[in-house]
Amino acid sequence: MIPEDIVAVSKRASCLHDKVEVESAIDSLAKRIDASLAGKNLLVLCVMNGGLIFCGKLVNRLGLLLQLDYLHASRYGGGTFGTNLQWKVYPQKQLSGRAILIVDDILDEGATLESIVAYCKSQGAKEVFTAVLVNKIHQRKVSSIEADFIGLEVADHYLYGYGMDYKGYLRNAPGIFAVDDADL
């Protein structure tokens, strides 16, 4: 895609949650996480690339003692639909005996988050919690996993903004946007 095509896609998209709504949801989410996970030896794992913006905003709001690491696992590979999970980078910090908070942009079908949770448990994590900015509501879930902490719930649209992308672009959009069906 060329930049002009991306601009055209963004002009046809619909804003589902503006910046003020998203930031308010992150504030609320941070308060719930602080209250629920206080006193734990917490390791926050950011799921790259989608979780980057949300994770950065979230950890700055947390009052918990924590360490931060990341992993890179993806099913999309720059496209608009998921395939097999590809692990690109595993966490570098020791997971054994730790309370883990996995932070990702979206819970869509659930396969990626389920695989990451399973990996953390296989590495001896004491507890594994999950936080997503967006939980997408639909009947296409391939996993029964549910996020422990959810910022916003949205209907079944292809989304971008706050870390979610459209063909590698628009992660930095100031809100949560639904791509027009004609652009899928």
C-alpha positions as CSV (number, residue, x, y, z in Angstrom):
1,M,0.0,0.0,0.0
2,I,1.1,3.6,-0.6
3,P,0.6,6.4,1.9
4,E,-2.2,7.9,-0.1
5,D,-4.2,4.6,0.1
6,I,-3.8,4.6,3.9
7,V,-5.0,8.2,4.1
8,A,-8.0,7.3,2.1
9,V,-8.8,4.3,4.4
10,S,-8.5,6.5,7.4
11,K,-11.0,9.0,5.9
12,R,-13.6,6.3,5.3
13,A,-13.2,4.8,8.8
14,S,-15.5,5.5,11.7
15,C,-14.4,6.6,15.2
16,L,-15.8,4.3,17.8
17,H,-13.9,5.8,20.8
18,D,-12.1,9.1,20.7
19,K,-8.9,9.9,22.5
20,V,-10.7,11.2,25.6
21,E,-12.7,8.0,25.9
22,V,-9.7,5.8,25.4
23,E,-7.6,7.7,28.0
24,S,-10.4,7.5,30.5
25,A,-10.7,3.7,30.0
26,I,-7.0,3.4,30.6
27,D,-7.2,5.4,33.8
28,S,-10.0,3.2,35.0
29,L,-8.2,0.0,34.0
30,A,-5.0,1.1,35.9
31,K,-7.0,1.7,39.1
32,R,-8.6,-1.8,38.8
33,I,-5.2,-3.4,38.2
34,D,-3.6,-1.5,41.1
35,A,-6.3,-2.7,43.5
36,S,-6.3,-6.3,42.3
37,L,-2.5,-6.9,41.9
38,A,-1.1,-4.9,44.9
39,G,1.7,-6.7,46.7
40,K,2.6,-9.1,43.9
41,N,6.1,-9.5,42.5
42,L,4.7,-8.3,39.1
43,L,6.3,-8.7,35.7
44,V,4.5,-6.8,33.0
45,L,4.9,-8.4,29.5
46,C,4.1,-6.1,26.6
47,V,2.9,-7.9,23.5
48,M,4.6,-6.2,20.5
49,N,3.8,-4.4,18.3
50,G,0.2,-3.8,19.1
51,G,0.5,-3.6,22.8
52,L,3.3,-1.0,22.7
53,I,1.2,2.2,23.0
54,F,-1.3,0.8,25.4
55,C,1.3,-0.8,27.6
56,G,3.4,2.5,27.8
57,K,0.3,4.5,28.8
58,L,-0.9,1.8,31.3
59,V,2.4,1.3,33.2
60,N,2.8,5.0,33.7
61,R,-0.5,5.0,35.5
62,L,0.2,2.0,37.7
63,G,1.4,2.6,41.3
64,L,2.6,-1.0,41.6
65,L,6.1,-2.2,42.0
66,L,6.8,-3.9,38.7
67,Q,9.4,-4.9,36.2
68,L,8.8,-4.6,32.5
69,D,9.7,-6.9,29.6
70,Y,8.2,-7.7,26.2
71,L,7.5,-10.5,23.8
72,H,6.7,-10.4,20.1
73,A,4.2,-13.0,18.9
74,S,1.8,-12.3,16.0
75,R,-0.8,-14.0,13.8
76,Y,-1.3,-11.0,11.4
77,G,2.1,-10.3,10.0
78,G,1.0,-6.9,8.6
79,G,-2.2,-8.3,7.0
80,T,-5.8,-7.9,7.9
81,F,-6.5,-11.5,9.0
82,G,-4.7,-13.9,11.4
83,T,-2.9,-17.1,10.5
84,N,-0.6,-19.3,12.5
85,L,1.1,-17.7,15.6
86,Q,4.7,-16.7,14.9
87,W,7.0,-16.1,17.9
88,K,9.6,-13.5,17.0
89,V,10.9,-12.7,20.5
90,Y,10.5,-14.5,23.8
91,P,10.6,-12.6,27.1
92,Q,14.1,-12.1,28.5
93,K,13.3,-12.0,32.2
94,Q,12.8,-15.1,34.3
95,L,9.1,-16.0,34.5
96,S,9.4,-18.8,37.1
97,G,7.7,-17.9,40.4
98,R,6.5,-14.5,39.1
99,A,3.1,-12.9,38.8
100,I,2.8,-12.0,35.1
101,L,0.5,-9.3,33.6
102,I,0.3,-9.7,29.8
103,V,-0.6,-6.4,28.2
104,D,-2.0,-6.5,24.6
105,D,-4.0,-4.2,22.4
106,I,-7.0,-6.4,21.6
107,L,-8.6,-9.7,22.4
108,D,-10.2,-10.8,19.1
109,E,-10.4,-14.5,18.5
110,G,-8.2,-15.4,21.5
111,A,-5.6,-17.7,19.9
112,T,-2.7,-15.3,20.5
113,L,-3.5,-14.5,24.1
114,E,-4.2,-18.1,24.9
115,S,-0.8,-19.2,23.5
116,I,1.1,-16.5,25.4
117,V,-0.6,-17.4,28.7
118,A,0.2,-21.1,28.0
119,Y,3.8,-20.2,27.4
120,C,4.1,-18.2,30.6
121,K,2.6,-21.1,32.6
122,S,5.0,-23.5,30.9
123,Q,7.9,-21.3,32.1
124,G,6.7,-21.7,35.7
125,A,4.9,-18.4,36.2
126,K,3.1,-18.4,39.6
127,E,0.1,-16.4,38.3
128,V,-0.8,-15.1,34.9
129,F,-3.1,-12.1,34.4
130,T,-4.2,-10.4,31.1
131,A,-5.0,-6.9,30.3
132,V,-6.3,-5.7,26.9
133,L,-7.4,-2.3,25.8
134,V,-10.1,-3.7,23.6
135,N,-12.2,-6.8,23.8
136,K,-14.0,-7.5,20.5
137,I,-17.5,-8.9,20.9
138,H,-18.4,-11.6,18.3
139,Q,-19.1,-15.3,17.9
140,R,-15.8,-16.2,16.1
141,K,-13.7,-16.8,19.2
142,V,-11.4,-19.8,18.8
143,S,-10.5,-19.8,22.5
144,S,-12.5,-19.6,25.6
145,I,-9.9,-17.3,27.2
146,E,-11.2,-14.1,28.7
147,A,-9.1,-11.1,29.7
148,D,-8.8,-10.3,33.4
149,F,-8.8,-6.6,32.7
150,I,-10.6,-4.9,29.8
151,G,-10.5,-1.3,28.9
152,L,-13.3,-1.1,26.2
153,E,-15.6,-3.5,24.5
154,V,-16.5,-3.1,20.8
155,A,-18.5,-4.7,18.1
156,D,-17.0,-6.9,15.4
157,H,-15.1,-4.5,13.2
158,Y,-11.5,-4.4,11.9
159,L,-9.9,-1.8,14.2
160,Y,-7.0,0.5,14.2
161,G,-5.5,3.1,16.6
162,Y,-3.8,3.0,20.0
163,G,-1.5,0.2,18.8
164,M,-3.8,-1.6,16.5
165,D,-2.9,-1.3,12.9
166,Y,-4.2,-1.4,9.4
167,K,-1.6,-3.1,7.2
168,G,1.2,-1.8,9.5
169,Y,-0.1,1.8,9.5
170,L,-2.3,3.9,11.7
171,R,-1.2,2.4,15.1
172,N,-0.7,6.0,16.3
173,A,-4.3,7.1,15.5
174,P,-5.8,9.2,18.4
175,G,-8.7,6.9,19.1
176,I,-10.2,3.5,18.2
177,F,-11.4,3.4,14.6
178,A,-13.4,0.9,12.6
179,V,-12.2,0.3,9.0
180,D,-14.9,0.6,6.4
181,D,-15.9,-2.9,5.1
182,A,-14.9,-1.8,1.5
183,D,-11.3,-1.6,2.7
184,L,-11.0,-5.1,4.0
